[in-house]
């Protein structure tokens, strides 16, 4: 693992931050008194909270574009967390200020945005990599294309305008294809109270701007999105995320401005942020996505836990790369270099009478699980909630460094593996619709820890702080799922063009759709899709809905739906498709399943799939018991 002394040797500011709670919190053990006294001068220097000042740049309509404007020698590169001894975290404007400075300071850093939040904040994206043509920089500065953010005072072209002009996203794909360099997307702040990832990424940006990490720019292409839940970030409250150890000056909310958890929205795409992320994945096509979080719950001894994509439909090669190679290597390096422990995400619990370490959830609503279904490497990072804010930032950036070091050492393996998965033909194979834990799991020595209770000095609320206790506790560890309810991948799905909400979401995900000739009958369409394949003329199937169960209470803005039924042979002349779905003279869209996003399309369209369009109620207008599901498939 690449270790930089400037980052990993604790500075006086970091040491003061670690000692700060001892000065402000009552009833601490006597053994901490000496540390408290030593830290007193540093604490007094930063006793007052630091508000935003009129000197902070107006980034609401500010100079977003990359350019050649020189950055003053005395430019302020400090971060709010550092200035306040880790009591506070950066605002949206402060994040943008650092990104703007970075793009102006270094010719290989390019600032754009990849979409918008619910309240209209542009989601900033710093693209870092050598070899991107200068034209990408200048065209970023504006566009004559109509539409929000396309040029004007904002200086930011829309993603559509940039792609049409052959800029940035296309440049990233071109340079990656020509050089074999992996593209890595680093995301922070999906839950804005979990701010350590945002701060860690800003520190990485600063190092790139100061040319301290030239190997990253020459060997990789980085996409850095530090503030995904930008609206939630601005809803600072000192009582958000109770018991988490700071930042004691407040943090943002878990949900976005709609009240949606962005880490539950990646399949249904009800938020503009989730749609923006789907667009980024399609436009920039990163090989790897790293999503930086903070966890709480079990009082373990790990500074950070991690997870690969957990849906069992994830390509086995991706799962093996992470579980067998990347994660073990980074885990070993973490302990050797820093004496810190990291391992697979989980919590201690009891299920079926068995006490064990259980990971979270296989469903593709979660960003990293969704990433796996796009044939991409998804990595979840969870810094430990009860470590100090300063240590959570350190853990997050050390983990990112380890990931990037491993990818730099194995670029061909990453790129070739993903190319192979994108060209794999899944038609006729089986994919599980759901998942569950196996009956038993291998035993692992889970490292349990302890905490002490302190109090936020400004609210009096209890917060928990990890101690250095490490107690191995052998127990079965369920850190993977088994697939259940396998279904055969068809040759194609046929979607009536009238299913507007379905069609629009498929396109938002980047799934390839082909338009059939207007008025073509189904038999003729099936023959065309089969393409004269001698193994079959293209048998059509329709799912007959037997039962429908709708949740009584909404979750994430929707009442989830479960259907039972079975696929059966279908011809337009012998059965009805169901209410409001025409079969004669209809306009059809074909979803071919020999495309890279076949796994994703399968789980979106199969009626019994976890997190599919049926599950989220998007198919509800066309569902009725005893009737046909409104999408056909062709075997």
Phi, psi and omega in degrees: 000137180286121181246127178250123184303320183297337182265320195260346171276120184301129176277168175304325180295317179294317179298321178295321179297322179293329182270342188307312182302331181294338181276332190251355188246131182280162171064037175277154177299149182299335183293348180260000186298319182297317178299322180297316181294321179296329183273353187303315181301318180295321181295318182296327179298330187241034185292329183266141175293149184256109180279165170296143180246169180293346179280346179294142185293145174277095182269358178298328174225034191275185186280080183289332192290150166296155180188192184250013179293128182290144176268127181304149181299330181262022179303144183275110178256006182288154178252149181304320180302318181288319182295332184253021181054041173067026175271341185227168181230161190290143171278169177304313182298322180291322176301311182297322179302313180296319181293319178298313179300318182297316181295330178279336186275336188225132184292344181262009178248129185230126183257129175217195170221159184243013178153199186225157172273175179299328180266012172087013175282133176289137180271107187287146178221120175263122179259120187238120178175142177284150172095356175288134185298148178300332179301329179295326179291310185291323180288337175297334187291351179165177182203149175273358179293143177286155175128162181302132175075003182273084181084210182070202185291337182289330180069021181236124176279149176292156177304320179297317181295319180296315181295322179297327181273001180072037185249184186008292181300315178295324177297317178300313180296320181296310183295320178297316181294322183282330186254345184075015181279129177294148175254126185237124176261123180250119187239134175237159167073028174297326168247111195286348170285347180260071197273355185298322180296321178300313181293321179297319180290326176295324177292323175296317178301316180298319178295319177298317181297327180271009177060034178271351181230057183298332181295328178292320181289328183272336186251344180226170165239120183256136170248116187245114177242090190285341194221067184297312177268071186291325178293314178298328180300327184275355179266062186286135175212139181292345183257003174293147180049066180301147180077344174295143183275081175081173004291129188289347175275010175105160180208171184280193187259161176290317185275162173276189183292342175276354187083016181260143172277114184293344176267020171230008191246004193284346175265316184279335176057051177274347181252148175295333179294314180297322176295322179296319179294319177299320178296317179302315182298323180284315187287312183269338175053055179293148176282330186226140172235130177241120184248117189261120183235182168227135181247162170221201181106240184302138179273079182262183184254006182277137173285338182201145171237161186219168177205145168277177170302135189256350178289131183292353173279354175303137178308134183298331180293322177294315180300316181293319180303315183285310187288325187265337188234293187298307183298313178300321180296311181295322179300314180295317181297322179301313183288319182293318186279325190234350184072019180255150181253138172222154177195184182301139177303143174178174172222150177282129179203176179237123177229129182059030179080004182250120175280132181195182178258116187242129175286186191272280196203139182273346194293147186283001174299334180281139189302314184289326175294317176302319181301318178299325180285350173265012183067033181236158181279114177252133181230121174266131176241130181231095174294152188280125187301328186266359166287158178297158179303318179299318180288329177293322176297314179301315181298318181294315182287327176295320179295316177300316179301316180297317178300312182295323177298316180295318180295320178299327180280345184224048185295319182296320180297317180297309185293315182292323178298316182289324175299319179295320180291324180293333181261000180289132179268113183270355184299131181087350175273175179247146177228136179288139177278338181212194184201165175202169177283146175293163181296330178220165181217152178298147178279144178220148177279091178287132182270107179270152182228201180209166179224161168242150180269129174237188181222139173295121186294341184265341179239340185079359182286145179291140170230154185249140181234128181295148171253181182269019177292132176225110182235107178297135181225098181295132178198158175295140183238110177268096182244016178208165181241156171257141177289147175227157174060060180294147178223147181283135176285124182281177175290322181194160167252146176247119186245122175299135182298340180288349177278071190303315183295327180287311182299315182298319181289322175302316179293323179296327177286343183093009179292136181283128177240142177241132181276130176276161179298134180304133175081000181294139178279161189297321181297318179293321178295319179298318179297319180294317180296322179295332175064032179073019180299122182292344181280356179170147182273004179091072180288128178274145176228149176231138178273120176270121182282119179268310180224153176229129174239126179245134179297140180286327182254139178287150174228125181053040174084003183219149172269114185291151187234139173233132179240154171235151182165198182205150173284143180215159178301149186214138165224148184297335184277347186249349182207157177270145177284343183119174186298136172064015178241106182286153176240337180258130179069016182281158171266128185241148171244136181257130174254094181291140184259018170257037181245160181303327182267028181298320180299314180296313180301319179302311184283340173284323190261335179294129188293335182257010183283142171301131174069014176282180181299327177292314181304321183270009175081007182288334177273356188309319182300343185243014181253138173206142179297136181084354181256176181271145173296140190284001177242131175267161171228157182237122181273000000 
